[in-house]
Amino acid sequence: MRIDVVGRNIAVTDAMREYCTSKAAKLPKFLDGSVQAITFTLTKDDHHAHGQFGAELIIDVQHHKDFVAHHHDKDLYAAIDMVTEKGERQLRDHKEQRQQGHR
């Protein structure tokens, strides 16, 4: 499984990369090895006076379209937490639907 952390209008530090990697490590448990790649895209919006950070999570899964989650917040790490929770919820729901379909 490949984990990518990309920054747009923001420099990705080692701490950000490590935080995203630790959050992404929890995601493959829902789909038993069919997760191929996880990409975090971190952005900073300078158009607003206070500046907001955005996080996007794309989970590439075999035999299914990509799972995508977005979140914007004033705190970058809070945005990463929320986008990870959204992605986790999508994977959990997909797993439950798949299991119910086989019964």
MODELLER restraints for C-alpha pairs under 7 A, 6 or more apart:
rsr = mdl.restraints
at = mdl.atoms
rsr.add(forms.Gaussian(group=physical.xy_distance, feature=features.Distance(at['CA:1:A'], at['CA:35:A']), mean=6.59, stdev=0.5))
rsr.add(forms.Gaussian(group=physical.xy_distance, feature=features.Distance(at['CA:1:A'], at['CA:36:A']), mean=4.94, stdev=0.5))
rsr.add(forms.Gaussian(group=physical.xy_distance, feature=features.Distance(at['CA:1:A'], at['CA:37:A']), mean=5.30, stdev=0.5))
rsr.add(forms.Gaussian(group=physical.xy_distance, feature=features.Distance(at['CA:2:A'], at['CA:36:A']), mean=6.51, stdev=0.5))
rsr.add(forms.Gaussian(group=physical.xy_distance, feature=features.Distance(at['CA:2:A'], at['CA:37:A']), mean=4.55, stdev=0.5))
rsr.add(forms.Gaussian(group=physical.xy_distance, feature=features.Distance(at['CA:2:A'], at['CA:38:A']), mean=6.20, stdev=0.5))
rsr.add(forms.Gaussian(group=physical.xy_distance, feature=features.Distance(at['CA:3:A'], at['CA:21:A']), mean=6.77, stdev=0.5))
rsr.add(forms.Gaussian(group=physical.xy_distance, feature=features.Distance(at['CA:3:A'], at['CA:37:A']), mean=5.84, stdev=0.5))
rsr.add(forms.Gaussian(group=physical.xy_distance, feature=features.Distance(at['CA:3:A'], at['CA:38:A']), mean=4.82, stdev=0.5))
rsr.add(forms.Gaussian(group=physical.xy_distance, feature=features.Distance(at['CA:3:A'], at['CA:39:A']), mean=5.82, stdev=0.5))
rsr.add(forms.Gaussian(group=physical.xy_distance, feature=features.Distance(at['CA:4:A'], at['CA:38:A']), mean=6.30, stdev=0.5))
rsr.add(forms.Gaussian(group=physical.xy_distance, feature=features.Distance(at['CA:4:A'], at['CA:39:A']), mean=4.67, stdev=0.5))
rsr.add(forms.Gaussian(group=physical.xy_distance, feature=features.Distance(at['CA:4:A'], at['CA:40:A']), mean=6.18, stdev=0.5))
rsr.add(forms.Gaussian(group=physical.xy_distance, feature=features.Distance(at['CA:5:A'], at['CA:17:A']), mean=6.18, stdev=0.5))
rsr.add(forms.Gaussian(group=physical.xy_distance, feature=features.Distance(at['CA:5:A'], at['CA:39:A']), mean=5.90, stdev=0.5))
rsr.add(forms.Gaussian(group=physical.xy_distance, feature=features.Distance(at['CA:5:A'], at['CA:40:A']), mean=4.79, stdev=0.5))
rsr.add(forms.Gaussian(group=physical.xy_distance, feature=features.Distance(at['CA:5:A'], at['CA:41:A']), mean=6.01, stdev=0.5))
rsr.add(forms.Gaussian(group=physical.xy_distance, feature=features.Distance(at['CA:6:A'], at['CA:40:A']), mean=6.11, stdev=0.5))
rsr.add(forms.Gaussian(group=physical.xy_distance, feature=features.Distance(at['CA:6:A'], at['CA:41:A']), mean=4.74, stdev=0.5))
rsr.add(forms.Gaussian(group=physical.xy_distance, feature=features.Distance(at['CA:6:A'], at['CA:42:A']), mean=6.14, stdev=0.5))
rsr.add(forms.Gaussian(group=physical.xy_distance, feature=features.Distance(at['CA:7:A'], at['CA:41:A']), mean=5.78, stdev=0.5))
rsr.add(forms.Gaussian(group=physical.xy_distance, feature=features.Distance(at['CA:7:A'], at['CA:42:A']), mean=4.81, stdev=0.5))
rsr.add(forms.Gaussian(group=physical.xy_distance, feature=features.Distance(at['CA:7:A'], at['CA:43:A']), mean=5.93, stdev=0.5))
rsr.add(forms.Gaussian(group=physical.xy_distance, feature=features.Distance(at['CA:8:A'], at['CA:42:A']), mean=6.13, stdev=0.5))
rsr.add(forms.Gaussian(group=physical.xy_distance, feature=features.Distance(at['CA:8:A'], at['CA:43:A']), mean=4.77, stdev=0.5))
rsr.add(forms.Gaussian(group=physical.xy_distance, feature=features.Distance(at['CA:8:A'], at['CA:44:A']), mean=6.89, stdev=0.5))
rsr.add(forms.Gaussian(group=physical.xy_distance, feature=features.Distance(at['CA:9:A'], at['CA:43:A']), mean=5.93, stdev=0.5))
rsr.add(forms.Gaussian(group=physical.xy_distance, feature=features.Distance(at['CA:9:A'], at['CA:44:A']), mean=5.65, stdev=0.5))
rsr.add(forms.Gaussian(group=physical.xy_distance, feature=features.Distance(at['CA:10:A'], at['CA:43:A']), mean=6.17, stdev=0.5))
rsr.add(forms.Gaussian(group=physical.xy_distance, feature=features.Distance(at['CA:10:A'], at['CA:44:A']), mean=6.05, stdev=0.5))
rsr.add(forms.Gaussian(group=physical.xy_distance, feature=features.Distance(at['CA:23:A'], at['CA:84:A']), mean=6.78, stdev=0.5))
rsr.add(forms.Gaussian(group=physical.xy_distance, feature=features.Distance(at['CA:27:A'], at['CA:88:A']), mean=6.16, stdev=0.5))
rsr.add(forms.Gaussian(group=physical.xy_distance, feature=features.Distance(at['CA:28:A'], at['CA:35:A']), mean=5.93, stdev=0.5))
rsr.add(forms.Gaussian(group=physical.xy_distance, feature=features.Distance(at['CA:30:A'], at['CA:91:A']), mean=6.23, stdev=0.5))
rsr.add(forms.Gaussian(group=physical.xy_distance, feature=features.Distance(at['CA:30:A'], at['CA:92:A']), mean=6.14, stdev=0.5))
rsr.add(forms.Gaussian(group=physical.xy_distance, feature=features.Distance(at['CA:30:A'], at['CA:95:A']), mean=6.63, stdev=0.5))
rsr.add(forms.Gaussian(group=physical.xy_distance, feature=features.Distance(at['CA:31:A'], at['CA:95:A']), mean=6.74, stdev=0.5))
rsr.add(forms.Gaussian(group=physical.xy_distance, feature=features.Distance(at['CA:34:A'], at['CA:61:A']), mean=5.62, stdev=0.5))
rsr.add(forms.Gaussian(group=physical.xy_distance, feature=features.Distance(at['CA:34:A'], at['CA:62:A']), mean=5.36, stdev=0.5))
rsr.add(forms.Gaussian(group=physical.xy_distance, feature=features.Distance(at['CA:35:A'], at['CA:60:A']), mean=5.96, stdev=0.5))
rsr.add(forms.Gaussian(group=physical.xy_distance, feature=features.Distance(at['CA:35:A'], at['CA:61:A']), mean=4.49, stdev=0.5))
rsr.add(forms.Gaussian(group=physical.xy_distance, feature=features.Distance(at['CA:35:A'], at['CA:62:A']), mean=6.49, stdev=0.5))
rsr.add(forms.Gaussian(group=physical.xy_distance, feature=features.Distance(at['CA:36:A'], at['CA:60:A']), mean=5.52, stdev=0.5))
rsr.add(forms.Gaussian(group=physical.xy_distance, feature=features.Distance(at['CA:36:A'], at['CA:61:A']), mean=5.64, stdev=0.5))
rsr.add(forms.Gaussian(group=physical.xy_distance, feature=features.Distance(at['CA:36:A'], at['CA:62:A']), mean=6.80, stdev=0.5))
rsr.add(forms.Gaussian(group=physical.xy_distance, feature=features.Distance(at['CA:37:A'], at['CA:59:A']), mean=6.04, stdev=0.5))
rsr.add(forms.Gaussian(group=physical.xy_distance, feature=features.Distance(at['CA:37:A'], at['CA:60:A']), mean=5.07, stdev=0.5))
rsr.add(forms.Gaussian(group=physical.xy_distance, feature=features.Distance(at['CA:38:A'], at['CA:58:A']), mean=5.80, stdev=0.5))
rsr.add(forms.Gaussian(group=physical.xy_distance, feature=features.Distance(at['CA:38:A'], at['CA:59:A']), mean=4.66, stdev=0.5))
rsr.add(forms.Gaussian(group=physical.xy_distance, feature=features.Distance(at['CA:38:A'], at['CA:60:A']), mean=6.23, stdev=0.5))
rsr.add(forms.Gaussian(group=physical.xy_distance, feature=features.Distance(at['CA:39:A'], at['CA:57:A']), mean=5.76, stdev=0.5))
rsr.add(forms.Gaussian(group=physical.xy_distance, feature=features.Distance(at['CA:39:A'], at['CA:58:A']), mean=5.15, stdev=0.5))
rsr.add(forms.Gaussian(group=physical.xy_distance, feature=features.Distance(at['CA:39:A'], at['CA:59:A']), mean=6.57, stdev=0.5))
rsr.add(forms.Gaussian(group=physical.xy_distance, feature=features.Distance(at['CA:40:A'], at['CA:55:A']), mean=6.82, stdev=0.5))
rsr.add(forms.Gaussian(group=physical.xy_distance, feature=features.Distance(at['CA:40:A'], at['CA:56:A']), mean=5.65, stdev=0.5))
rsr.add(forms.Gaussian(group=physical.xy_distance, feature=features.Distance(at['CA:40:A'], at['CA:57:A']), mean=4.78, stdev=0.5))
rsr.add(forms.Gaussian(group=physical.xy_distance, feature=features.Distance(at['CA:40:A'], at['CA:58:A']), mean=6.63, stdev=0.5))
rsr.add(forms.Gaussian(group=physical.xy_distance, feature=features.Distance(at['CA:41:A'], at['CA:55:A']), mean=5.71, stdev=0.5))
rsr.add(forms.Gaussian(group=physical.xy_distance, feature=features.Distance(at['CA:41:A'], at['CA:56:A']), mean=5.05, stdev=0.5))
rsr.add(forms.Gaussian(group=physical.xy_distance, feature=features.Distance(at['CA:41:A'], at['CA:57:A']), mean=6.57, stdev=0.5))
rsr.add(forms.Gaussian(group=physical.xy_distance, feature=features.Distance(at['CA:42:A'], at['CA:54:A']), mean=5.78, stdev=0.5))
rsr.add(forms.Gaussian(group=physical.xy_distance, feature=features.Distance(at['CA:42:A'], at['CA:55:A']), mean=4.70, stdev=0.5))
rsr.add(forms.Gaussian(group=physical.xy_distance, feature=features.Distance(at['CA:42:A'], at['CA:56:A']), mean=6.57, stdev=0.5))
rsr.add(forms.Gaussian(group=physical.xy_distance, feature=features.Distance(at['CA:43:A'], at['CA:53:A']), mean=5.63, stdev=0.5))
rsr.add(forms.Gaussian(group=physical.xy_distance, feature=features.Distance(at['CA:43:A'], at['CA:54:A']), mean=4.94, stdev=0.5))
rsr.add(forms.Gaussian(group=physical.xy_distance, feature=features.Distance(at['CA:43:A'], at['CA:55:A']), mean=6.35, stdev=0.5))
rsr.add(forms.Gaussian(group=physical.xy_distance, feature=features.Distance(at['CA:44:A'], at['CA:51:A']), mean=6.84, stdev=0.5))
rsr.add(forms.Gaussian(group=physical.xy_distance, feature=features.Distance(at['CA:44:A'], at['CA:52:A']), mean=5.90, stdev=0.5))
rsr.add(forms.Gaussian(group=physical.xy_distance, feature=features.Distance(at['CA:44:A'], at['CA:53:A']), mean=4.55, stdev=0.5))
rsr.add(forms.Gaussian(group=physical.xy_distance, feature=features.Distance(at['CA:44:A'], at['CA:54:A']), mean=6.20, stdev=0.5))
rsr.add(forms.Gaussian(group=physical.xy_distance, feature=features.Distance(at['CA:45:A'], at['CA:51:A']), mean=5.52, stdev=0.5))
rsr.add(forms.Gaussian(group=physical.xy_distance, feature=features.Distance(at['CA:45:A'], at['CA:52:A']), mean=5.33, stdev=0.5))
rsr.add(forms.Gaussian(group=physical.xy_distance, feature=features.Distance(at['CA:45:A'], at['CA:53:A']), mean=6.19, stdev=0.5))
rsr.add(forms.Gaussian(group=physical.xy_distance, feature=features.Distance(at['CA:51:A'], at['CA:74:A']), mean=6.98, stdev=0.5))
rsr.add(forms.Gaussian(group=physical.xy_distance, feature=features.Distance(at['CA:52:A'], at['CA:72:A']), mean=6.63, stdev=0.5))
rsr.add(forms.Gaussian(group=physical.xy_distance, feature=features.Distance(at['CA:52:A'], at['CA:73:A']), mean=5.71, stdev=0.5))
rsr.add(forms.Gaussian(group=physical.xy_distance, feature=features.Distance(at['CA:52:A'], at['CA:74:A']), mean=4.74, stdev=0.5))
rsr.add(forms.Gaussian(group=physical.xy_distance, feature=features.Distance(at['CA:53:A'], at['CA:72:A']), mean=5.63, stdev=0.5))
rsr.add(forms.Gaussian(group=physical.xy_distance, feature=features.Distance(at['CA:53:A'], at['CA:73:A']), mean=5.47, stdev=0.5))
rsr.add(forms.Gaussian(group=physical.xy_distance, feature=features.Distance(at['CA:53:A'], at['CA:74:A']), mean=5.77, stdev=0.5))
rsr.add(forms.Gaussian(group=physical.xy_distance, feature=features.Distance(at['CA:53:A'], at['CA:75:A']), mean=6.48, stdev=0.5))
rsr.add(forms.Gaussian(group=physical.xy_distance, feature=features.Distance(at['CA:53:A'], at['CA:76:A']), mean=5.36, stdev=0.5))
rsr.add(forms.Gaussian(group=physical.xy_distance, feature=features.Distance(at['CA:54:A'], at['CA:71:A']), mean=5.73, stdev=0.5))
rsr.add(forms.Gaussian(group=physical.xy_distance, feature=features.Distance(at['CA:54:A'], at['CA:72:A']), mean=4.20, stdev=0.5))
rsr.add(forms.Gaussian(group=physical.xy_distance, feature=features.Distance(at['CA:54:A'], at['CA:73:A']), mean=6.36, stdev=0.5))
rsr.add(forms.Gaussian(group=physical.xy_distance, feature=features.Distance(at['CA:54:A'], at['CA:79:A']), mean=6.33, stdev=0.5))
rsr.add(forms.Gaussian(group=physical.xy_distance, feature=features.Distance(at['CA:55:A'], at['CA:70:A']), mean=5.82, stdev=0.5))
rsr.add(forms.Gaussian(group=physical.xy_distance, feature=features.Distance(at['CA:55:A'], at['CA:71:A']), mean=5.45, stdev=0.5))
rsr.add(forms.Gaussian(group=physical.xy_distance, feature=features.Distance(at['CA:55:A'], at['CA:72:A']), mean=6.35, stdev=0.5))
rsr.add(forms.Gaussian(group=physical.xy_distance, feature=features.Distance(at['CA:55:A'], at['CA:79:A']), mean=5.75, stdev=0.5))
rsr.add(forms.Gaussian(group=physical.xy_distance, feature=features.Distance(at['CA:55:A'], at['CA:80:A']), mean=5.84, stdev=0.5))
rsr.add(forms.Gaussian(group=physical.xy_distance, feature=features.Distance(at['CA:55:A'], at['CA:83:A']), mean=6.52, stdev=0.5))
rsr.add(forms.Gaussian(group=physical.xy_distance, feature=features.Distance(at['CA:56:A'], at['CA:69:A']), mean=5.65, stdev=0.5))
rsr.add(forms.Gaussian(group=physical.xy_distance, feature=features.Distance(at['CA:56:A'], at['CA:70:A']), mean=4.46, stdev=0.5))
rsr.add(forms.Gaussian(group=physical.xy_distance, feature=features.Distance(at['CA:56:A'], at['CA:71:A']), mean=6.57, stdev=0.5))
rsr.add(forms.Gaussian(group=physical.xy_distance, feature=features.Distance(at['CA:56:A'], at['CA:83:A']), mean=6.61, stdev=0.5))
rsr.add(forms.Gaussian(group=physical.xy_distance, feature=features.Distance(at['CA:57:A'], at['CA:68:A']), mean=5.62, stdev=0.5))
rsr.add(forms.Gaussian(group=physical.xy_distance, feature=features.Distance(at['CA:57:A'], at['CA:69:A']), mean=5.14, stdev=0.5))
rsr.add(forms.Gaussian(group=physical.xy_distance, feature=features.Distance(at['CA:57:A'], at['CA:70:A']), mean=6.49, stdev=0.5))
rsr.add(forms.Gaussian(group=physical.xy_distance, feature=features.Distance(at['CA:57:A'], at['CA:83:A']), mean=6.36, stdev=0.5))
rsr.add(forms.Gaussian(group=physical.xy_distance, feature=features.Distance(at['CA:58:A'], at['CA:66:A']), mean=6.48, stdev=0.5))
rsr.add(forms.Gaussian(group=physical.xy_distance, feature=features.Distance(at['CA:58:A'], at['CA:67:A']), mean=5.69, stdev=0.5))
rsr.add(forms.Gaussian(group=physical.xy_distance, feature=features.Distance(at['CA:58:A'], at['CA:68:A']), mean=4.61, stdev=0.5))
rsr.add(forms.Gaussian(group=physical.xy_distance, feature=features.Distance(at['CA:58:A'], at['CA:69:A']), mean=6.69, stdev=0.5))
rsr.add(forms.Gaussian(group=physical.xy_distance, feature=features.Distance(at['CA:59:A'], at['CA:66:A']), mean=5.56, stdev=0.5))
rsr.add(forms.Gaussian(group=physical.xy_distance, feature=features.Distance(at['CA:59:A'], at['CA:67:A']), mean=5.05, stdev=0.5))
rsr.add(forms.Gaussian(group=physical.xy_distance, feature=features.Distance(at['CA:59:A'], at['CA:68:A']), mean=6.49, stdev=0.5))
rsr.add(forms.Gaussian(group=physical.xy_distance, feature=features.Distance(at['CA:60:A'], at['CA:66:A']), mean=4.84, stdev=0.5))
rsr.add(forms.Gaussian(group=physical.xy_distance, feature=features.Distance(at['CA:60:A'], at['CA:67:A']), mean=6.73, stdev=0.5))
rsr.add(forms.Gaussian(group=physical.xy_distance, feature=features.Distance(at['CA:68:A'], at['CA:87:A']), mean=6.94, stdev=0.5))
rsr.add(forms.Gaussian(group=physical.xy_distance, feature=features.Distance(at['CA:69:A'], at['CA:83:A']), mean=5.79, stdev=0.5))
rsr.add(forms.Gaussian(group=physical.xy_distance, feature=features.Distance(at['CA:69:A'], at['CA:86:A']), mean=6.11, stdev=0.5))
rsr.add(forms.Gaussian(group=physical.xy_distance, feature=features.Distance(at['CA:69:A'], at['CA:87:A']), mean=5.82, stdev=0.5))
rsr.add(forms.Gaussian(group=physical.xy_distance, feature=features.Distance(at['CA:70:A'], at['CA:83:A']), mean=5.81, stdev=0.5))
rsr.add(forms.Gaussian(group=physical.xy_distance, feature=features.Distance(at['CA:71:A'], at['CA:79:A']), mean=5.71, stdev=0.5))
rsr.add(forms.Gaussian(group=physical.xy_distance, feature=features.Distance(at['CA:71:A'], at['CA:82:A']), mean=6.64, stdev=0.5))
rsr.add(forms.Gaussian(group=physical.xy_distance, feature=features.Distance(at['CA:71:A'], at['CA:83:A']), mean=5.62, stdev=0.5))
rsr.add(forms.Gaussian(group=physical.xy_distance, feature=features.Distance(at['CA:72:A'], at['CA:79:A']), mean=5.77, stdev=0.5))
rsr.add(forms.Gaussian(group=physical.xy_distance, feature=features.Distance(at['CA:73:A'], at['CA:79:A']), mean=5.35, stdev=0.5))
